[in-house]
Amino acid sequence: MGPLSEANGLSDLADRKRVLPLIIIFASLNVVCDSLMGLPQLSSGVWYSWIFMIEPITGIILGTYAGFLSTLIGVMVGHFIYFRGVHEFLFTIGAPVGAMVSSLMFRGKWKPVFAYYTVFLITYFITPIAWQLPIWGMWNTYLAYLCLVVFTTLGRDVLKLESNKPSYALALSAFIGLEADILFRIFIFIPCQTYQLFYGFTVETLQYIWSTAAIITPIQVAMSVLMTTIIGPPVIKVLKDAAFV
């Protein structure tokens, strides 16, 4: 049973032997993506690099724990190569979290993902300064949460690899995972008040950031979801044929 077949990807010794090469390969890919300057944006943007492009497929292929580990190694090394400041090492933990959430979604593990979104959104909205920011500025994150609410209410399991719509499952898993990454960074930025502790931003600056991010981050998410949907099926097929998954 390979990494794609299990939620954690490391269920026994045999799995460890199979998943280790994949961890190394995907960690290397994450390093490359995280070392390249991303789309032009504000200095406080969510993603400075192209890590968002490889993040979902890493979690989907490797599994929850191995995907988290591989992405974490990738962004830590990548941040040393393309140094963006000490503070960014904290924010970039959102990338392995996103990979982990994509893995959980692809394997039909809705409950922890739903709990994660609920807790983090509540924490955001009980933070006083949040009510001074454009509420529509996080529309893409609300959309991801709405998808979770709808499917949880209907009691549907996420479509797995064996279903007749793998591209749908890949797209949904990538979308929810990427928005979970964004939500983690928002949690660090606003409820944890690093916007003030690290950067000294005023409310006016935050309002401008929120308005601009409402355009930039959805574009990045759409690019990653599209790539995951396109390359996901052939990559999974190759790995299955090679007995990795």
C-alpha positions as CSV (number, residue, x, y, z in Angstrom):
1,M,0.0,0.0,0.0
2,G,1.7,3.2,-1.2
3,P,1.6,6.8,-0.1
4,L,-1.4,7.7,-2.2
5,S,-3.5,4.9,-0.6
6,E,-3.1,6.1,2.9
7,A,-4.0,9.4,4.6
8,N,-0.5,9.6,6.3
9,G,1.6,7.9,3.6
10,L,3.7,6.2,6.2
11,S,1.6,3.4,7.6
12,D,4.3,0.8,7.7
13,L,8.0,0.0,6.9
14,A,7.2,-0.9,3.3
15,D,5.5,2.4,2.8
16,R,8.4,4.3,4.3
17,K,10.8,2.6,1.9
18,R,8.6,3.6,-1.1
19,V,7.8,7.1,0.0
20,L,11.3,8.2,1.0
21,P,12.4,8.7,-2.6
22,L,9.2,10.7,-3.3
23,I,9.8,12.9,-0.3
24,I,13.3,13.7,-1.6
25,I,12.1,14.3,-5.2
26,F,9.2,16.5,-4.1
27,A,11.3,18.4,-1.5
28,S,13.7,19.2,-4.3
29,L,10.9,20.5,-6.5
30,N,9.6,22.6,-3.7
31,V,13.0,24.1,-3.2
32,V,13.2,25.1,-6.8
33,C,9.7,26.6,-6.8
34,D,10.3,28.4,-3.5
35,S,13.6,29.8,-4.8
36,L,12.0,31.6,-7.8
37,M,10.5,35.0,-7.5
38,G,6.8,34.9,-7.9
39,L,4.2,37.2,-9.4
40,P,4.7,40.9,-8.7
41,Q,2.8,41.9,-5.6
42,L,3.0,43.9,-2.3
43,S,5.9,43.2,0.0
44,S,3.5,41.6,2.4
45,G,1.9,39.3,-0.2
46,V,0.9,35.7,0.6
47,W,3.3,34.0,-1.8
48,Y,6.6,35.6,-2.9
49,S,7.6,32.6,-4.9
50,W,6.0,29.8,-7.0
51,I,5.6,27.4,-4.1
52,F,1.8,27.5,-4.6
53,M,2.2,25.7,-7.9
54,I,3.6,22.5,-6.4
55,E,2.0,22.6,-2.9
56,P,-1.3,20.8,-3.6
57,I,0.1,17.9,-5.7
58,T,2.8,17.3,-3.1
59,G,0.2,16.6,-0.5
60,I,-2.0,14.6,-2.8
61,I,0.8,12.3,-3.9
62,L,2.7,11.8,-0.7
63,G,0.0,11.8,1.9
64,T,-0.7,13.9,4.9
65,Y,2.5,13.6,7.0
66,A,5.0,13.0,4.1
67,G,3.5,15.8,2.1
68,F,3.8,18.2,5.1
69,L,7.4,17.1,5.7
70,S,8.4,17.3,2.0
71,T,6.9,20.8,1.6
72,L,8.4,22.0,4.9
73,I,11.9,20.9,3.9
74,G,11.4,22.6,0.5
75,V,10.3,26.0,1.8
76,M,12.8,26.1,4.6
77,V,15.7,25.5,2.2
78,G,14.1,27.7,-0.5
79,H,13.8,30.6,1.9
80,F,17.5,30.4,2.6
81,I,18.3,30.5,-1.1
82,Y,15.8,33.3,-1.8
83,F,15.9,35.1,1.5
84,R,12.8,37.2,2.2
85,G,13.5,38.1,5.8
86,V,13.4,36.1,9.1
87,H,9.7,36.7,9.6
88,E,8.9,34.8,6.4
89,F,10.1,31.5,7.9
90,L,7.0,31.7,10.2
91,F,4.5,32.6,7.5
92,T,5.7,30.0,5.1
93,I,4.6,27.1,7.4
94,G,1.3,27.8,5.7
95,A,2.6,25.9,2.6
96,P,3.1,22.5,4.3
97,V,-0.2,23.1,6.1
98,G,-1.8,23.6,2.7
99,A,-0.2,20.4,1.3
100,M,-1.5,18.5,4.3
101,V,-5.0,19.8,3.9
102,S,-5.0,18.9,0.1
103,S,-4.0,15.4,1.1
104,L,-6.8,15.1,3.7
105,M,-9.4,16.4,1.2
106,F,-8.3,14.0,-1.6
107,R,-8.7,11.1,0.9
108,G,-12.1,12.3,2.0
109,K,-11.0,13.4,5.5
110,W,-13.5,16.3,5.8
111,K,-13.9,16.7,9.6
112,P,-10.4,18.0,10.5
113,V,-10.4,20.3,7.5
114,F,-13.8,21.7,8.4
115,A,-12.7,22.2,12.0
116,Y,-9.5,23.9,10.9
117,Y,-11.4,26.4,8.7
118,T,-14.1,27.1,11.4
119,V,-11.6,27.7,14.2
120,F,-9.3,30.0,12.1
121,L,-12.2,32.0,10.6
122,I,-13.8,32.5,14.0
123,T,-10.4,33.6,15.5
124,Y,-10.0,36.1,12.7
125,F,-13.5,37.6,13.1
126,I,-13.2,38.0,16.9
127,T,-10.0,40.0,16.4
128,P,-11.1,43.7,16.6
129,I,-9.1,45.0,13.7
130,A,-10.6,42.5,11.3
131,W,-13.8,44.5,11.3
132,Q,-11.9,47.5,9.9
133,L,-10.7,45.6,6.9
134,P,-12.7,45.0,3.7
135,I,-14.9,41.9,4.4
136,W,-14.9,41.0,0.7
137,G,-11.1,41.0,0.7
138,M,-11.1,37.3,1.7
139,W,-13.9,36.2,-0.7
140,N,-11.9,33.3,-2.1
141,T,-11.4,31.9,1.4
142,Y,-15.1,32.2,2.1
143,L,-15.8,30.3,-1.1
144,A,-13.6,27.5,0.0
145,Y,-15.4,27.4,3.4
146,L,-18.7,27.4,1.6
147,C,-17.7,24.4,-0.4
148,L,-16.8,22.6,2.9
149,V,-20.1,23.5,4.4
150,V,-22.1,22.3,1.4
151,F,-20.4,19.0,1.1
152,T,-20.4,18.4,4.8
153,T,-24.1,19.2,5.0
154,L,-24.8,16.8,2.1
155,G,-22.7,14.1,3.7
156,R,-20.7,13.5,0.5
157,D,-17.2,12.0,0.5
158,V,-14.6,13.6,-1.7
159,L,-14.2,11.8,-5.0
160,K,-11.1,9.6,-4.8
161,L,-8.7,8.4,-7.4
162,E,-10.8,5.4,-8.2
163,S,-13.8,7.6,-9.0
164,N,-14.9,8.5,-12.5
165,K,-14.0,12.2,-12.0
166,P,-10.4,12.3,-10.7
167,S,-9.9,15.8,-12.1
168,Y,-12.8,17.1,-10.0
169,A,-11.3,15.6,-6.9
170,L,-7.9,17.1,-7.7
171,A,-9.2,20.5,-8.4
172,L,-11.3,20.6,-5.2
173,S,-8.5,19.3,-3.0
174,A,-6.0,21.8,-4.4
175,F,-8.4,24.7,-3.9
176,I,-9.3,23.8,-0.3
177,G,-5.6,23.2,0.5
178,L,-4.3,26.5,-1.0
179,E,-7.0,28.5,0.8
180,A,-6.0,26.7,4.0
181,D,-2.5,27.9,3.4
182,I,-3.8,31.5,3.0
183,L,-5.9,31.2,6.1
184,F,-2.9,30.1,8.2
185,R,-0.9,33.1,7.1
186,I,-3.8,35.4,7.8
187,F,-4.1,33.9,11.3
188,I,-0.4,34.7,11.9
189,F,-0.8,38.1,10.4
190,I,-4.0,39.4,12.0
191,P,-5.1,37.4,15.1
192,C,-1.4,37.0,16.2
193,Q,-0.9,40.7,15.4
194,T,2.4,40.3,13.6
195,Y,1.2,43.0,11.2
196,Q,2.0,45.3,14.1
197,L,4.7,43.4,15.9
198,F,6.8,42.6,12.8
199,Y,5.9,45.4,10.3
200,G,4.2,48.2,12.2
201,F,1.4,48.5,9.6
202,T,-1.4,50.9,10.1
203,V,-5.1,50.1,9.5
204,E,-4.9,52.1,6.2
205,T,-2.0,50.0,5.0
206,L,-3.9,46.8,5.9
207,Q,-7.0,47.9,4.1
208,Y,-4.9,48.5,1.0
209,I,-3.2,45.1,1.3
210,W,-6.6,43.4,1.7
211,S,-8.1,45.1,-1.4
212,T,-5.1,44.2,-3.5
213,A,-4.8,40.6,-2.3
214,A,-8.4,40.0,-3.2
215,I,-7.2,40.2,-6.8
216,I,-3.7,38.7,-6.7
217,T,-4.2,35.6,-4.5
218,P,-7.2,34.2,-6.4
219,I,-5.2,34.4,-9.6
220,Q,-2.4,32.4,-8.0
221,V,-4.9,29.9,-6.6
222,A,-6.5,29.5,-10.0
223,M,-3.1,28.9,-11.7
224,S,-2.2,26.2,-9.2
225,V,-5.6,24.5,-9.3
226,L,-5.4,24.3,-13.1
227,M,-1.9,22.9,-13.1
228,T,-2.8,20.3,-10.5
229,T,-5.9,19.2,-12.5
230,I,-3.8,18.9,-15.7
231,I,-0.6,17.2,-14.4
232,G,-2.2,15.3,-11.5
233,P,-3.7,12.3,-13.4
234,P,-0.6,11.5,-15.6
235,V,1.7,11.9,-12.6
236,I,-0.4,9.6,-10.5
237,K,-0.6,7.1,-13.4
238,V,3.2,7.1,-13.8
239,L,3.8,6.5,-10.1
240,K,1.2,3.7,-10.0
241,D,2.8,2.0,-13.0
242,A,6.2,2.3,-11.2
243,A,4.6,0.7,-8.0
244,F,5.3,3.9,-5.9
245,V,1.6,4.3,-5.1
